[in-house]
Amino acid sequence: MNELMRWESNEGPVVVEVDSKDPGFRSVARGDRGEVIDVQGRLESALDNVRGAAMSALHTFRSTALDPDQIELEFGVKLSAVAGAVIAKTAAEGHLTVKLTWSRGDARNG
């Protein structure tokens, strides 16, 4: 069974569907089936968890040793009423894809 959870955000309410079959799932409230459960805290606060991970990864890959022209980070974000936002897993591991790009025509490379 899935539950609907609502966070408040600077742009208005955000409703998220959570799968109650996920490992570690714990219902935050007992409500009627289909009822939306209001989550304490704001969406922006929940997203701070993954924001820190993204900033740390960007800082690491922007180092002068690599000096890429472009950095792309890709990761899934899973929302939890208890944990906030977490990086979603792929299989049994956390998922973070990094793509670094250098331009061949750049004067630094040639």
C-alpha positions as CSV (number, residue, x, y, z in Angstrom):
1,M,0.0,0.0,0.0
2,N,1.2,3.5,-0.8
3,E,0.8,6.6,1.4
4,L,0.7,10.2,0.4
5,M,2.8,12.7,2.4
6,R,2.6,16.5,2.1
7,W,5.5,18.8,2.7
8,E,5.2,22.6,2.8
9,S,7.6,24.4,0.6
10,N,8.4,28.0,-0.4
11,E,6.4,27.4,-3.6
12,G,3.4,25.8,-1.9
13,P,2.6,22.3,-0.8
14,V,4.2,19.2,-2.4
15,V,2.5,15.8,-2.2
16,V,4.8,12.7,-2.5
17,E,3.7,9.1,-2.8
18,V,5.7,6.7,-0.5
19,D,5.7,3.0,-1.0
20,S,5.0,1.3,2.4
21,K,6.8,-1.8,1.2
22,D,10.2,-0.1,1.1
23,P,12.6,-1.5,3.7
24,G,12.6,0.5,6.8
25,F,9.3,2.2,6.0
26,R,7.5,3.3,9.1
27,S,4.2,5.1,8.9
28,V,4.2,8.5,10.6
29,A,0.5,8.6,11.2
30,R,-2.5,6.4,11.0
31,G,-5.0,7.8,8.5
32,D,-7.8,6.6,6.4
33,R,-6.7,5.0,3.1
34,G,-5.9,7.7,0.6
35,E,-5.6,10.4,3.2
36,V,-2.7,12.8,2.8
37,I,-0.4,12.9,5.9
38,D,1.2,16.3,6.7
39,V,4.9,15.9,7.3
40,Q,6.6,18.1,9.9
41,G,9.3,20.4,8.5
42,R,9.7,21.9,5.1
43,L,10.7,20.4,1.8
44,E,13.7,22.7,1.6
45,S,15.0,21.4,4.9
46,A,14.5,17.8,3.7
47,L,16.5,18.5,0.5
48,D,19.4,19.9,2.5
49,N,20.6,16.4,3.1
50,V,21.3,15.8,-0.6
51,R,22.2,19.4,-1.3
52,G,25.3,18.9,0.8
53,A,26.2,15.7,-1.1
54,A,25.9,17.5,-4.4
55,M,28.0,20.4,-3.3
56,S,30.7,18.1,-1.9
57,A,30.8,16.2,-5.2
58,L,31.0,19.3,-7.3
59,H,33.8,20.7,-5.1
60,T,35.8,17.5,-5.5
61,F,35.4,17.3,-9.3
62,R,36.1,21.0,-9.8
63,S,39.7,20.5,-8.5
64,T,42.5,22.1,-10.5
65,A,43.9,18.6,-11.1
66,L,40.9,17.7,-13.2
67,D,39.7,21.2,-14.3
68,P,36.7,20.0,-16.4
69,D,34.8,22.4,-18.6
70,Q,31.5,20.9,-17.6
71,I,30.3,18.7,-14.7
72,E,27.1,16.8,-14.6
73,L,25.9,15.0,-11.4
74,E,22.9,12.7,-11.5
75,F,21.3,11.0,-8.6
76,G,17.8,9.9,-7.6
77,V,16.3,11.6,-4.6
78,K,13.9,9.6,-2.3
79,L,11.8,11.5,0.2
80,S,11.1,10.1,3.7
81,A,9.0,11.7,6.4
82,V,11.6,10.5,9.0
83,A,14.9,10.9,7.1
84,G,14.0,13.8,4.8
85,A,15.6,13.5,1.4
86,V,18.1,10.7,0.7
87,I,20.1,9.6,-2.3
88,A,18.1,6.8,-3.8
89,K,19.7,3.4,-4.2
90,T,20.2,1.4,-7.4
91,A,20.2,-2.3,-6.5
92,A,22.0,-2.4,-3.1
93,E,24.1,0.7,-3.5
94,G,23.7,4.4,-3.4
95,H,23.4,6.0,-6.9
96,L,25.5,8.9,-8.1
97,T,26.5,9.3,-11.7
98,V,29.2,11.9,-12.6
99,K,30.0,13.1,-16.1
100,L,33.1,15.3,-16.7
101,T,33.6,17.0,-20.1
102,W,36.6,18.8,-21.6
103,S,36.4,20.8,-24.8
104,R,39.0,19.8,-27.4
105,G,39.2,23.3,-28.9
106,D,40.1,24.9,-25.6
107,A,43.5,26.7,-25.5
108,R,44.4,25.0,-22.2
109,N,44.4,21.6,-23.9
110,G,46.5,22.2,-26.9
